[in-house]
């Protein structure tokens, strides 16, 4: 099942890296998909005569030391390194094909394995670019209206502060809308739904630590009108509000992006213990002996 098309995406497998990337249609919603089987771990679906699994949960602690081995059927599926050296869709798609085939290294923005963590670096975008990115993506997930979405990751903002560090996206709809975790004013964790009028949640009570590890935990009740957003920094609840969490009632959030998912200046972010699930995830904090 390494060359399936999920939700109309032409997913190509790169033999050397076992990495996948996608080509999305203009619109694919839940109603366009036939559900063949549902288990606690996955949903077996058929779309446009192709069959494959969409997963309800995912975890990676980056214990595999080789970057190319992070990718596969039930693992990460692609990367995005939009940057001054690869400033367009065509450019960064071409670059990642060369990276996975061994023809090229990263140019400016980079994703690396470093002692059991994922290290993301990004340079500032040029004036003609909207943003710069250095991120991993898993686009074989299954989260729909009425579901609970739980996410947790261990983060360290080593230098610079990106605007977004975790996105939950609907790859089958134009512009890949969906909720994302923001850092407002380069200080405060918050929320934005990248769709329509872009509803936002902000807090200014607790600053995100710089140069220290912290846990980011997110709980979303998915609803296009009356959802709920809860965000913890370590074990401190920062946001607990009702707000829209889906672009539309027929939305399918199938993509998780982590890393530097958007920045307008140079940044370096370290990430470990990434987890997403329908089931509650334990709220954790960093012991004081592990803050450095």
Secondary structure, DSSP 8 states (H G I E B T S, - for coil): -TT--STT---EEETTTTEEE----SB--GGG-EEEEE-SSEEEEEETTEEEEEES-EEE----S-GGGGBSTTSB-EEE--BTTB-SHHHHHHHHHHHHHTS----SSEEEE-SSSEEEEE----TT-S-EEEEEEE--B-EETT-EEEEEEEEEEEES--SEEEEEE-TTBTT--EEEEEEETTTEEEEEEESTT--EE---SS---SSSEEEEEEEEE--SSSEEEEEEETTEEEEEEEE--SSSTT-EE-EEEEEEEEESS-EEEEEEEEEEESS--------GGG--
